[in-house]
Amino acid sequence: MIRRLNEEVRASLPADVAGPSYDRQQPAGIVHIGIGAFHRGHQAVYFDQLMANGEAGWMIRGVSLRSAAVSRQLNPQDGLYTLVMRDDEAETTTVIGSIRDVLVAPEDPAAVIAALSSADTQLVTLTVTEKGYCLDSATGRLNLAHRDIRDDLASPNAPRTAPGFLVAGLKARRAAGLEPFTVLSCDNLFHNGAVTRRAVLDLAERLDPDLAGWIARRGAFPSSMVDRIVPATTGEDITQLEKTQGYRDETMVKTEPFTQWVVEDSFCARRPPLETVGVQMTNDVSGWEKAKLRMLNGAHSAMAYLGSLAGHAYIHDAIHGEGFEVLVNRLWDETQETLDQADGFDPSQYRAELLARFRNSSLRHRTYQIAMDGSQKLPPRLVAPILERAARGLRSPAMILAVAAWMRWQSGVDESGEAFEVQDPLAARTRAIVDAYSGDTAAIVKGLLAIGEIFDPRFGKDESIKANLVAAALRAQCDDRARAVWLNRN
Protein backbone atom coordinates (compact mmCIF):
# COMPACT_ATOMS: atom_id res chain seq x y z
CA MET A 1 0.00 0.00 0.00
CA ILE A 2 1.35 3.43 -0.96
CA ARG A 3 1.78 5.75 2.01
CA ARG A 4 1.26 9.39 1.02
CA LEU A 5 3.25 11.86 3.09
CA ASN A 6 1.14 13.59 5.76
CA GLU A 7 1.32 14.27 9.49
CA GLU A 8 0.58 10.66 10.38
CA VAL A 9 3.25 9.31 8.06
CA ARG A 10 5.75 11.93 9.25
CA ALA A 11 5.47 10.59 12.80
CA SER A 12 6.76 7.22 11.63
CA LEU A 13 9.62 8.40 9.41
CA PRO A 14 13.03 6.79 9.77
CA ALA A 15 15.52 8.57 12.01
CA ASP A 16 17.71 9.67 9.11
CA VAL A 17 14.87 11.81 7.66
CA ALA A 18 14.74 15.11 9.54
CA GLY A 19 11.35 16.78 10.00
CA PRO A 20 9.68 19.69 11.79
CA SER A 21 9.68 19.52 15.58
CA TYR A 22 7.83 22.82 16.10
CA ASP A 23 4.10 23.40 16.55
CA ARG A 24 2.64 23.59 13.04
CA GLN A 25 -0.64 25.01 14.34
CA GLN A 26 1.00 28.29 15.30
CA PRO A 27 -0.19 31.45 13.49
CA ALA A 28 0.61 31.90 9.82
CA GLY A 29 2.45 35.20 9.58
CA ILE A 30 3.26 34.84 5.89
CA VAL A 31 1.24 34.64 2.69
CA HIS A 32 3.29 33.52 -0.28
CA ILE A 33 2.00 34.20 -3.80
CA GLY A 34 3.29 31.84 -6.48
CA ILE A 35 3.96 28.69 -4.50
CA GLY A 36 6.09 26.78 -6.98
CA ALA A 37 9.15 24.59 -6.61
CA PHE A 38 11.56 27.48 -6.13
CA HIS A 39 9.70 28.82 -3.09
CA ARG A 40 9.59 25.36 -1.57
CA GLY A 41 13.31 24.89 -2.19
CA HIS A 42 14.31 28.33 -0.92
CA GLN A 43 12.23 30.72 1.23
CA ALA A 44 10.06 28.07 2.86
CA VAL A 45 13.22 26.29 4.02
CA TYR A 46 14.50 29.42 5.77
CA PHE A 47 11.19 29.83 7.62
CA ASP A 48 11.24 26.14 8.54
CA GLN A 49 14.67 26.69 10.11
CA LEU A 50 13.46 29.85 11.82
CA MET A 51 10.61 28.04 13.57
CA ALA A 52 12.88 25.12 14.39
CA ASN A 53 15.02 27.66 16.26
CA GLY A 54 12.01 28.67 18.37
CA GLU A 55 10.72 31.73 16.50
CA ALA A 56 6.92 31.58 16.41
CA GLY A 57 4.28 32.88 14.03
CA TRP A 58 5.95 32.30 10.67
CA MET A 59 3.89 29.54 9.09
CA ILE A 60 3.11 30.13 5.41
CA ARG A 61 -0.20 30.16 3.58
CA GLY A 62 0.51 29.58 -0.10
CA VAL A 63 -1.44 31.07 -2.99
CA SER A 64 -1.59 29.69 -6.51
CA LEU A 65 -2.70 32.34 -9.00
CA ARG A 66 -3.49 29.92 -11.81
CA SER A 67 -3.52 26.17 -11.39
CA ALA A 68 -4.94 24.05 -8.59
CA ALA A 69 -2.21 21.44 -9.14
CA VAL A 70 0.01 22.45 -6.20
CA SER A 71 -2.97 22.60 -3.81
CA ARG A 72 -3.99 19.09 -4.88
CA GLN A 73 -0.46 17.92 -4.16
CA LEU A 74 0.26 19.76 -0.92
CA ASN A 75 -3.08 20.00 0.89
CA PRO A 76 -3.62 16.20 1.15
CA GLN A 77 -0.11 16.07 2.61
CA ASP A 78 -1.01 18.60 5.34
CA GLY A 79 1.38 21.04 3.67
CA LEU A 80 4.38 18.75 4.23
CA TYR A 81 6.90 18.08 1.50
CA THR A 82 10.37 16.64 1.10
CA LEU A 83 13.50 18.61 0.30
CA VAL A 84 16.15 16.42 -1.33
CA MET A 85 19.52 18.16 -1.39
CA ARG A 86 22.01 16.70 -3.84
CA ASP A 87 25.55 17.20 -4.93
CA ASP A 88 27.85 14.79 -6.72
CA GLU A 89 28.91 13.09 -3.51
CA ALA A 90 26.01 13.16 -1.08
CA GLU A 91 22.23 13.37 -0.68
CA THR A 92 20.22 14.51 2.34
CA THR A 93 16.46 14.27 2.84
CA THR A 94 14.43 16.65 5.01
CA VAL A 95 10.68 17.02 5.48
CA ILE A 96 9.76 20.72 5.50
CA GLY A 97 6.76 21.80 7.58
CA SER A 98 6.53 25.58 7.19
CA ILE A 99 3.60 25.59 4.73
CA ARG A 100 0.14 25.46 6.31
CA ASP A 101 -1.93 25.06 3.14
CA VAL A 102 -2.39 26.31 -0.41
CA LEU A 103 -5.25 28.52 -1.61
CA VAL A 104 -6.25 28.59 -5.27
CA ALA A 105 -7.02 32.15 -6.29
CA PRO A 106 -9.35 31.48 -9.26
CA GLU A 107 -11.43 29.06 -7.18
CA ASP A 108 -11.82 31.29 -4.13
CA PRO A 109 -10.39 34.83 -4.43
CA ALA A 110 -12.24 35.87 -1.27
CA ALA A 111 -10.27 33.31 0.75
CA VAL A 112 -7.01 34.75 -0.57
CA ILE A 113 -8.06 38.30 0.33
CA ALA A 114 -9.12 37.07 3.79
CA ALA A 115 -5.68 35.53 4.31
CA LEU A 116 -3.98 38.75 3.21
CA SER A 117 -6.16 40.84 5.51
CA SER A 118 -5.76 38.57 8.53
CA ALA A 119 -4.24 40.25 11.58
CA ASP A 120 -1.75 37.34 11.73
CA THR A 121 -0.28 38.21 8.33
CA GLN A 122 2.85 40.33 8.63
CA LEU A 123 4.71 39.51 5.44
CA VAL A 124 3.70 38.71 1.85
CA THR A 125 6.37 37.14 -0.34
CA LEU A 126 6.20 36.57 -4.09
CA THR A 127 7.74 34.25 -6.69
CA VAL A 128 5.50 34.86 -9.70
CA THR A 129 8.31 35.21 -12.31
CA GLU A 130 8.97 38.37 -14.29
CA LYS A 131 5.74 38.13 -16.27
CA GLY A 132 3.61 37.87 -13.11
CA TYR A 133 4.02 41.58 -12.37
CA CYS A 134 2.22 42.57 -15.61
CA LEU A 135 4.70 45.33 -16.40
CA ASP A 136 5.07 47.50 -19.47
CA SER A 137 8.67 46.74 -20.43
CA ALA A 138 9.08 50.12 -22.10
CA THR A 139 8.20 52.13 -18.99
CA GLY A 140 8.70 49.68 -16.11
CA ARG A 141 5.23 50.63 -14.86
CA LEU A 142 2.12 48.49 -14.60
CA ASN A 143 0.76 47.59 -18.02
CA LEU A 144 -2.78 48.95 -17.75
CA ALA A 145 -3.60 47.44 -21.14
CA HIS A 146 -2.78 43.92 -19.92
CA ARG A 147 -5.88 41.76 -20.16
CA ASP A 148 -5.67 40.54 -16.55
CA ILE A 149 -5.05 44.05 -15.22
CA ARG A 150 -8.12 45.27 -17.09
CA ASP A 151 -10.06 42.48 -15.40
CA ASP A 152 -8.67 43.53 -12.00
CA LEU A 153 -9.78 47.11 -12.60
CA ALA A 154 -13.25 45.89 -13.58
CA SER A 155 -13.55 43.39 -10.69
CA PRO A 156 -11.22 44.50 -7.88
CA ASN A 157 -12.80 42.14 -5.35
CA ALA A 158 -12.05 39.12 -7.52
CA PRO A 159 -8.59 39.92 -8.92
CA ARG A 160 -6.50 37.71 -11.17
CA THR A 161 -2.98 39.09 -10.74
CA ALA A 162 -0.44 39.43 -7.97
CA PRO A 163 -0.71 43.25 -7.97
CA GLY A 164 -4.50 42.91 -7.92
CA PHE A 165 -4.48 40.66 -4.85
CA LEU A 166 -1.95 42.84 -3.04
CA VAL A 167 -4.14 45.90 -3.56
CA ALA A 168 -7.30 44.03 -2.53
CA GLY A 169 -5.61 42.67 0.60
CA LEU A 170 -4.23 46.06 1.58
CA LYS A 171 -7.63 47.66 1.00
CA ALA A 172 -9.26 45.10 3.30
CA ARG A 173 -6.63 45.69 5.98
CA ARG A 174 -7.17 49.44 5.86
CA ALA A 175 -10.93 48.94 6.20
CA ALA A 176 -10.34 46.69 9.22
CA GLY A 177 -8.06 49.24 10.90
CA LEU A 178 -4.92 47.14 10.40
CA GLU A 179 -1.52 48.36 9.26
CA PRO A 180 -0.11 47.14 5.93
CA PHE A 181 1.92 43.97 5.61
CA THR A 182 5.44 44.10 4.17
CA VAL A 183 5.63 43.00 0.53
CA LEU A 184 8.85 41.13 -0.32
CA SER A 185 9.48 40.20 -3.94
CA CYS A 186 11.76 37.20 -4.46
CA ASP A 187 11.80 37.29 -8.27
CA ASN A 188 14.67 37.92 -10.66
CA LEU A 189 13.87 41.57 -11.28
CA PHE A 190 16.42 44.31 -10.73
CA HIS A 191 15.21 46.55 -7.87
CA ASN A 192 12.34 44.09 -7.43
CA GLY A 193 11.03 45.90 -4.36
CA ALA A 194 10.70 49.22 -6.17
CA VAL A 195 9.18 47.46 -9.19
CA THR A 196 6.56 45.76 -7.03
CA ARG A 197 5.78 49.00 -5.21
CA ARG A 198 5.27 50.84 -8.50
CA ALA A 199 2.96 48.14 -9.85
CA VAL A 200 0.85 48.11 -6.67
CA LEU A 201 0.60 51.89 -6.46
CA ASP A 202 -0.24 52.21 -10.17
CA LEU A 203 -3.18 49.83 -9.74
CA ALA A 204 -4.29 51.31 -6.41
CA GLU A 205 -4.21 54.83 -7.86
CA ARG A 206 -6.65 53.77 -10.57
CA LEU A 207 -8.98 52.16 -8.08
CA ASP A 208 -8.74 54.42 -5.03
CA PRO A 209 -6.24 57.32 -4.84
CA ASP A 210 -6.67 57.57 -1.06
CA LEU A 211 -5.74 53.89 -0.71
CA ALA A 212 -2.69 54.45 -2.92
CA GLY A 213 -1.58 57.28 -0.65
CA TRP A 214 -2.03 55.13 2.46
CA ILE A 215 0.05 52.31 0.91
CA ALA A 216 2.75 54.75 -0.18
CA ARG A 217 3.02 56.29 3.29
CA ARG A 218 2.77 53.20 5.47
CA GLY A 219 3.70 50.22 3.32
CA ALA A 220 7.13 48.70 2.71
CA PHE A 221 8.47 46.93 -0.36
CA PRO A 222 12.03 45.80 0.36
CA SER A 223 14.14 44.33 -2.43
CA SER A 224 15.76 40.93 -2.19
CA MET A 225 18.12 38.68 -4.09
CA VAL A 226 17.49 34.93 -4.02
CA ASP A 227 19.81 32.24 -5.29
CA ARG A 228 19.41 28.50 -5.36
CA ILE A 229 19.12 26.10 -8.27
CA VAL A 230 15.83 24.19 -8.00
CA PRO A 231 15.27 22.06 -11.11
CA ALA A 232 11.86 20.72 -12.06
CA THR A 233 10.91 17.55 -10.20
CA THR A 234 10.34 14.52 -12.43
CA GLY A 235 8.22 11.41 -11.98
CA GLU A 236 11.47 9.49 -11.69
CA ASP A 237 12.48 11.66 -8.71
CA ILE A 238 9.18 10.96 -6.94
CA THR A 239 9.45 7.22 -7.58
CA GLN A 240 13.04 7.10 -6.35
CA LEU A 241 12.09 8.90 -3.12
CA GLU A 242 9.28 6.43 -2.56
CA LYS A 243 11.68 3.50 -3.01
CA THR A 244 14.30 4.86 -0.65
CA GLN A 245 12.09 6.37 2.07
CA GLY A 246 8.91 4.29 1.94
CA TYR A 247 6.40 7.09 1.34
CA ARG A 248 5.12 8.98 -1.67
CA ASP A 249 5.50 12.74 -1.94
CA GLU A 250 3.79 14.35 -4.93
CA THR A 251 5.37 17.74 -4.25
CA MET A 252 8.98 16.96 -3.33
CA VAL A 253 11.69 19.34 -4.52
CA LYS A 254 15.33 18.69 -5.27
CA THR A 255 18.03 21.28 -4.95
CA GLU A 256 21.73 21.95 -4.38
CA PRO A 257 23.57 22.62 -1.11
CA PHE A 258 24.19 26.27 -2.03
CA THR A 259 21.54 28.75 -0.96
CA GLN A 260 21.59 32.53 -0.58
CA TRP A 261 19.10 35.22 0.33
CA VAL A 262 19.97 38.91 0.60
CA VAL A 263 17.16 41.13 1.91
CA GLU A 264 16.84 44.89 2.22
CA ASP A 265 16.19 45.65 5.88
CA SER A 266 13.10 47.82 5.39
CA PHE A 267 9.91 46.39 6.90
CA CYS A 268 6.68 48.08 7.99
CA ALA A 269 5.30 45.16 10.01
CA ARG A 270 6.81 42.57 12.32
CA ARG A 271 10.11 41.42 10.82
CA PRO A 272 11.24 37.81 11.02
CA PRO A 273 14.81 37.54 12.38
CA LEU A 274 16.06 36.01 9.15
CA GLU A 275 19.66 36.90 9.92
CA THR A 276 19.62 34.11 12.53
CA VAL A 277 19.20 31.50 9.78
CA GLY A 278 21.81 32.81 7.36
CA VAL A 279 19.97 35.55 5.45
CA GLN A 280 22.09 38.60 4.75
CA MET A 281 20.21 41.73 5.81
CA THR A 282 21.49 44.89 4.13
CA ASN A 283 20.62 48.48 3.31
CA ASP A 284 21.34 47.99 -0.40
CA VAL A 285 20.60 44.82 -2.35
CA SER A 286 21.32 46.23 -5.81
CA GLY A 287 24.94 45.08 -6.07
CA TRP A 288 23.98 41.50 -5.21
CA GLU A 289 20.96 41.61 -7.52
CA LYS A 290 23.02 42.73 -10.47
CA ALA A 291 25.76 40.15 -9.85
CA LYS A 292 23.27 37.31 -9.67
CA LEU A 293 21.17 38.41 -12.64
CA ARG A 294 24.15 38.96 -14.91
CA MET A 295 26.58 36.29 -13.80
CA LEU A 296 24.44 33.31 -12.77
CA ASN A 297 21.30 34.01 -14.81
CA GLY A 298 23.15 35.45 -17.81
CA ALA A 299 25.41 32.41 -18.03
CA HIS A 300 22.42 30.13 -17.54
CA SER A 301 20.64 31.75 -20.50
CA ALA A 302 23.73 31.45 -22.71
CA MET A 303 24.11 27.76 -21.87
CA ALA A 304 20.38 27.13 -22.13
CA TYR A 305 20.06 28.34 -25.73
CA LEU A 306 23.43 27.28 -27.11
CA GLY A 307 23.42 24.07 -25.12
CA SER A 308 19.90 22.99 -25.95
CA LEU A 309 20.40 23.76 -29.65
CA ALA A 310 23.49 21.55 -29.56
CA GLY A 311 21.61 18.69 -27.91
CA HIS A 312 22.72 19.20 -24.29
CA ALA A 313 19.64 18.47 -22.17
CA TYR A 314 21.19 19.54 -18.87
CA ILE A 315 23.40 22.36 -17.64
CA HIS A 316 26.07 19.95 -16.39
CA ASP A 317 26.26 18.44 -19.88
CA ALA A 318 26.61 21.86 -21.48
CA ILE A 319 29.35 23.15 -19.17
CA HIS A 320 31.41 20.06 -20.00
CA GLY A 321 30.74 20.48 -23.75
CA GLU A 322 33.37 21.76 -26.12
CA GLY A 323 33.80 25.52 -25.84
CA PHE A 324 31.16 26.19 -23.20
CA GLU A 325 33.38 26.83 -20.20
CA VAL A 326 35.46 29.16 -22.37
CA LEU A 327 32.28 31.00 -23.40
CA VAL A 328 30.99 31.28 -19.82
CA ASN A 329 34.28 32.68 -18.56
CA ARG A 330 34.43 35.22 -21.39
CA LEU A 331 30.85 36.22 -20.64
CA TRP A 332 31.79 36.68 -16.98
CA ASP A 333 34.81 38.78 -17.98
CA GLU A 334 32.42 41.11 -19.80
CA THR A 335 29.74 41.06 -17.12
CA GLN A 336 32.11 41.64 -14.23
CA GLU A 337 33.05 45.04 -15.63
CA THR A 338 29.41 46.18 -15.30
CA LEU A 339 28.93 45.23 -11.65
CA ASP A 340 28.64 47.59 -8.70
CA GLN A 341 30.69 47.09 -5.57
CA ALA A 342 28.66 45.02 -3.11
CA ASP A 343 29.72 44.64 0.49
CA GLY A 344 31.22 41.16 0.94
CA PHE A 345 31.03 40.19 -2.75
CA ASP A 346 34.16 38.48 -4.15
CA PRO A 347 33.84 38.03 -7.96
CA SER A 348 36.58 35.40 -8.18
CA GLN A 349 35.07 33.29 -5.42
CA TYR A 350 31.58 33.71 -6.91
CA ARG A 351 32.76 32.53 -10.33
CA ALA A 352 34.38 29.46 -8.82
CA GLU A 353 31.22 28.67 -6.89
CA LEU A 354 29.08 29.05 -10.01
CA LEU A 355 31.26 26.69 -12.04
CA ALA A 356 31.04 24.09 -9.26
CA ARG A 357 27.26 24.46 -9.20
CA PHE A 358 26.98 24.16 -12.99
CA ARG A 359 29.01 20.94 -12.86
CA ASN A 360 26.70 19.32 -10.29
CA SER A 361 25.42 16.40 -12.35
CA SER A 362 23.03 15.17 -9.67
CA LEU A 363 20.69 18.17 -10.12
CA ARG A 364 19.85 17.45 -13.78
CA HIS A 365 18.86 21.09 -14.40
CA ARG A 366 17.25 21.17 -17.84
CA THR A 367 18.45 23.70 -20.39
CA TYR A 368 14.93 23.76 -21.86
CA GLN A 369 13.47 24.82 -18.50
CA ILE A 370 15.89 27.75 -18.26
CA ALA A 371 15.17 28.74 -21.88
CA MET A 372 11.50 29.45 -21.12
CA ASP A 373 10.23 33.05 -21.07
CA GLY A 374 13.40 34.44 -22.63
CA SER A 375 11.71 37.67 -23.70
CA GLN A 376 11.28 38.49 -20.01
CA LYS A 377 14.76 37.36 -19.00
CA LEU A 378 17.00 38.84 -21.69
CA PRO A 379 16.61 42.57 -20.85
CA PRO A 380 18.16 42.46 -17.34
CA ARG A 381 20.49 39.54 -17.96
CA LEU A 382 22.07 40.44 -21.31
CA VAL A 383 20.61 43.50 -23.04
CA ALA A 384 21.27 45.96 -20.19
CA PRO A 385 24.92 44.99 -19.60
CA ILE A 386 25.64 45.05 -23.35
CA LEU A 387 24.28 48.60 -23.52
CA GLU A 388 26.28 49.66 -20.47
CA ARG A 389 29.47 48.34 -22.00
CA ALA A 390 28.66 49.99 -25.33
CA ALA A 391 28.28 53.35 -23.60
CA ARG A 392 31.86 52.95 -22.42
CA GLY A 393 33.10 51.93 -25.86
CA LEU A 394 33.43 48.24 -24.98
CA ARG A 395 32.41 45.30 -27.18
CA SER A 396 30.54 42.31 -25.72
CA PRO A 397 30.99 39.38 -28.14
CA ALA A 398 30.15 36.66 -25.59
CA MET A 399 26.93 38.30 -24.45
CA ILE A 400 25.98 39.17 -28.03
CA LEU A 401 26.48 35.53 -28.96
CA ALA A 402 24.06 34.58 -26.17
CA VAL A 403 21.47 37.02 -27.57
CA ALA A 404 22.00 35.53 -31.03
CA ALA A 405 21.42 32.08 -29.56
CA TRP A 406 18.06 33.28 -28.23
CA MET A 407 17.25 34.53 -31.74
CA ARG A 408 18.15 31.16 -33.23
CA TRP A 409 15.96 29.50 -30.56
CA GLN A 410 12.88 31.28 -31.89
CA SER A 411 12.82 28.98 -34.93
CA GLY A 412 11.61 26.14 -32.69
CA VAL A 413 13.96 23.63 -34.34
CA ASP A 414 17.33 22.50 -32.96
CA GLU A 415 20.40 21.88 -35.08
CA SER A 416 19.51 18.19 -35.40
CA GLY A 417 16.19 19.11 -36.99
CA GLU A 418 14.10 18.23 -33.93
CA ALA A 419 11.14 20.56 -33.32
CA PHE A 420 10.36 21.97 -29.88
CA GLU A 421 7.85 24.43 -28.43
CA VAL A 422 9.12 27.92 -27.69
CA GLN A 423 7.44 28.70 -24.37
CA ASP A 424 7.36 32.48 -24.07
CA PRO A 425 4.69 35.21 -23.79
CA LEU A 426 5.93 36.66 -27.09
CA ALA A 427 6.44 33.34 -28.89
CA ALA A 428 3.76 34.05 -31.52
CA ARG A 429 5.40 37.36 -32.44
CA THR A 430 8.93 36.03 -32.60
CA ARG A 431 7.87 33.01 -34.64
CA ALA A 432 5.98 35.25 -37.08
CA ILE A 433 9.16 37.25 -37.66
CA VAL A 434 11.26 34.12 -38.15
CA ASP A 435 8.72 32.66 -40.60
CA ALA A 436 8.30 35.93 -42.50
CA TYR A 437 12.03 36.23 -43.21
CA SER A 438 12.91 32.56 -43.44
CA GLY A 439 16.50 32.19 -44.63
CA ASP A 440 17.31 35.91 -44.38
CA THR A 441 19.35 36.12 -41.20
CA ALA A 442 19.88 39.89 -41.32
CA ALA A 443 16.14 40.51 -41.72
CA ILE A 444 15.31 38.16 -38.84
CA VAL A 445 17.77 39.96 -36.60
CA LYS A 446 16.39 43.35 -37.61
CA GLY A 447 12.81 42.19 -37.01
CA LEU A 448 13.58 40.75 -33.58
CA LEU A 449 15.56 43.81 -32.53
CA ALA A 450 12.46 45.90 -33.28
CA ILE A 451 10.52 44.22 -30.44
CA GLY A 452 10.49 47.06 -27.94
CA GLU A 453 9.47 44.86 -25.02
CA ILE A 454 12.87 43.15 -25.25
CA PHE A 455 15.34 45.49 -26.90
CA ASP A 456 16.08 49.11 -26.11
CA PRO A 457 16.16 51.01 -29.46
CA ARG A 458 19.84 51.76 -28.84
CA PHE A 459 20.62 48.07 -29.07
CA GLY A 460 20.07 47.94 -32.81
CA LYS A 461 21.41 51.44 -33.54
CA ASP A 462 24.53 51.77 -31.42
CA GLU A 463 27.58 51.42 -33.63
CA SER A 464 29.60 49.74 -30.89
CA ILE A 465 27.06 46.93 -30.68
CA LYS A 466 26.60 46.56 -34.43
CA ALA A 467 23.57 44.57 -35.42
CA ASN A 468 25.66 42.90 -38.11
CA LEU A 469 27.74 41.26 -35.34
CA VAL A 470 24.52 39.73 -34.00
CA ALA A 471 23.66 38.66 -37.53
CA ALA A 472 27.09 37.10 -37.99
CA ALA A 473 26.79 35.19 -34.73
CA LEU A 474 23.31 34.01 -35.66
CA ARG A 475 24.49 32.92 -39.11
CA ALA A 476 27.31 30.95 -37.52
CA GLN A 477 24.81 29.07 -35.40
CA CYS A 478 22.77 28.25 -38.45
CA ASP A 479 25.83 26.94 -40.30
CA ASP A 480 27.94 25.32 -37.57
CA ARG A 481 27.31 23.18 -34.55
CA ALA A 482 26.45 25.41 -31.60
CA ARG A 483 28.91 23.64 -29.35
CA ALA A 484 31.78 24.77 -31.59
CA VAL A 485 30.61 28.30 -32.38
CA TRP A 486 32.67 30.03 -29.72
CA LEU A 487 35.88 28.16 -30.61
CA ASN A 488 35.29 28.76 -34.32
CA ARG A 489 34.80 32.49 -33.89
CA ASN A 490 37.52 33.31 -31.36
Buried (B, 14 or more C-beta within 10 A) or exposed (E): EEBBBBBEBBEEBEEEBBBBEBEBEBBBBBBBBBBBBBBBBBBBBBBBBBBBEEBEBBBBBBBBBEEBBBBBBBBBBBBBBBBBBBBEEEEEBBBBBBBBBBBBBEEEBEBBBBBBBBEBBBBBBBBBBBBBBBBBBEEBBBBBEBEBBEBBBEEBEBBBBBBBBBBBBBBBBBEEEBBBBBBBBBBBBBBBBBBBBBBBBBBBBBBBEEBBEBBBEBBBBBBBBBBBBBBBBEEEBBEBBBEEBBBBBBBBBBBBEBBBBBBBBBBBBBBBEBEEBEBBBBEBBBBBBBBBBBBBBBBBBBBBBBBBBBBBBBBBBBBBBEBBBEBBEBBBEBBBEBBEEBEEBEBEEBBEBBBBBBBBBBBBBBBBBBBBBBBBBBBBBBBBBBBBBBEEEEBBBBBBBBBBBBBBBBBBBBBEEEEBEBEBEBBEBBBEBBEEBEEEBBBBBBBBBEBEBBBBEBBBEBEBBBBEBBBBBBBBBBEBBBBBBBEEEE
